[in-house]
Amino acid sequence: VIDVIYETNRKLQALGMARLPRIEVRIVKEACYAGMAYRGKNIIHISSDAVNYQTARQRLVIWHEIVHGLGWGHVEGCKLMDANPWRLWSNGVEESEVWETFLKYVTEYQQKN
């Protein structure tokens, strides 16, 4: 999970953007979810099952939770922030599309802070 956050920060910096704020990460066992976050608190929980997802799927879960941690809730139909993103992701959404959506949220966050 930390590697995904570091990779994300490198990608943001390569685009001339600031790094993400410090994010507290907790790996939780026996969760009924892939991830959760304390909205606006920069704290995310990732299930031990999600830690073992293949890399692209794991990235999507982590980005989704980071955006919650930055302060956003669910947005129906959004490729990243839908309450049930698996439904969208299983229909062939490309990681690059989700990355572009993630960038929009991060850009807005950085403009406010």
C-alpha positions as CSV (number, residue, x, y, z in Angstrom):
1,V,0.0,0.0,0.0
2,I,2.8,2.4,0.9
3,D,4.5,1.6,-2.4
4,V,1.4,2.6,-4.3
5,I,1.3,5.9,-2.3
6,Y,5.0,6.5,-3.1
7,E,4.4,5.7,-6.7
8,T,1.5,8.1,-6.8
9,N,3.6,10.9,-5.3
10,R,6.3,10.3,-7.9
11,K,3.7,10.6,-10.6
12,L,2.2,13.7,-9.1
13,Q,5.7,15.3,-8.8
14,A,6.6,14.4,-12.4
15,L,3.5,16.4,-13.4
16,G,4.7,19.4,-11.4
17,M,2.2,18.8,-8.6
18,A,2.7,18.7,-4.9
19,R,2.9,15.4,-3.1
20,L,-0.1,14.1,-1.3
21,P,-0.4,15.1,2.4
22,R,0.7,12.5,4.9
23,I,-1.7,9.6,4.9
24,E,-2.1,7.3,7.8
25,V,-2.6,3.8,6.5
26,R,-4.0,0.9,8.5
27,I,-4.2,-2.7,7.2
28,V,-7.3,-4.3,8.7
29,K,-8.1,-8.0,8.9
30,E,-11.5,-9.6,8.5
31,A,-13.1,-6.5,6.9
32,C,-16.2,-6.7,4.9
33,Y,-14.9,-4.0,2.6
34,A,-11.8,-3.5,0.4
35,G,-11.1,-0.2,2.0
36,M,-12.5,2.7,4.0
37,A,-11.4,6.1,5.0
38,Y,-12.1,8.8,7.6
39,R,-13.4,11.5,5.3
40,G,-11.2,14.5,5.3
41,K,-8.8,13.1,7.9
42,N,-6.1,11.5,5.6
43,I,-6.6,8.2,7.3
44,I,-7.3,5.1,5.2
45,H,-8.0,1.5,6.0
46,I,-7.2,-1.2,3.5
47,S,-8.3,-4.8,4.0
48,S,-5.7,-7.5,4.2
49,D,-7.6,-9.1,1.2
50,A,-7.2,-5.9,-0.9
51,V,-3.4,-5.9,-0.1
52,N,-3.3,-9.1,-2.1
53,Y,-5.2,-7.8,-5.1
54,Q,-3.3,-7.6,-8.4
55,T,-1.5,-4.3,-8.6
56,A,-3.9,-2.3,-10.9
57,R,-7.0,-3.2,-8.8
58,Q,-5.1,-2.5,-5.6
59,R,-4.2,0.9,-7.0
60,L,-7.8,1.7,-7.7
61,V,-8.9,0.8,-4.2
62,I,-6.1,2.9,-2.7
63,W,-6.8,6.0,-4.9
64,H,-10.6,5.7,-4.0
65,E,-9.8,5.7,-0.3
66,I,-7.2,8.5,-0.6
67,V,-9.9,10.7,-2.2
68,H,-12.2,10.0,0.7
69,G,-9.3,10.8,3.0
70,L,-8.9,14.2,1.2
71,G,-12.6,14.9,1.9
72,W,-14.9,13.7,-0.8
73,G,-17.8,11.3,-0.5
74,H,-19.2,8.9,-3.1
75,V,-20.3,10.3,-6.5
76,E,-22.7,8.1,-8.4
77,G,-21.3,7.1,-11.9
78,C,-17.8,8.5,-11.2
79,K,-15.1,6.1,-12.4
80,L,-13.3,6.5,-9.2
81,M,-15.7,7.6,-6.5
82,D,-18.9,5.6,-7.2
83,A,-20.1,3.8,-4.1
84,N,-19.8,0.6,-6.0
85,P,-16.7,1.1,-8.2
86,W,-16.4,-2.6,-8.9
87,R,-19.5,-2.4,-11.1
88,L,-17.8,0.3,-13.2
89,W,-14.3,-1.3,-13.1
90,S,-15.6,-4.7,-14.2
91,N,-17.1,-3.1,-17.3
92,G,-13.7,-2.3,-18.7
93,V,-12.7,1.1,-17.2
94,E,-9.1,1.7,-18.0
95,E,-6.7,2.5,-15.2
96,S,-5.6,5.6,-17.1
97,E,-9.2,6.9,-17.0
98,V,-9.3,6.4,-13.2
99,W,-5.9,8.1,-12.9
100,E,-7.2,11.2,-14.8
101,T,-10.2,11.3,-12.4
102,F,-7.9,11.0,-9.4
103,L,-5.9,13.9,-10.7
104,K,-8.9,16.1,-10.9
105,Y,-9.7,15.4,-7.2
106,V,-6.1,16.0,-6.1
107,T,-5.8,19.2,-8.2
108,E,-9.0,20.5,-6.5
109,Y,-7.7,19.5,-3.1
110,Q,-4.3,21.2,-3.7
111,Q,-6.0,24.4,-4.9
112,K,-8.0,24.6,-1.7
113,N,-5.1,23.8,0.7
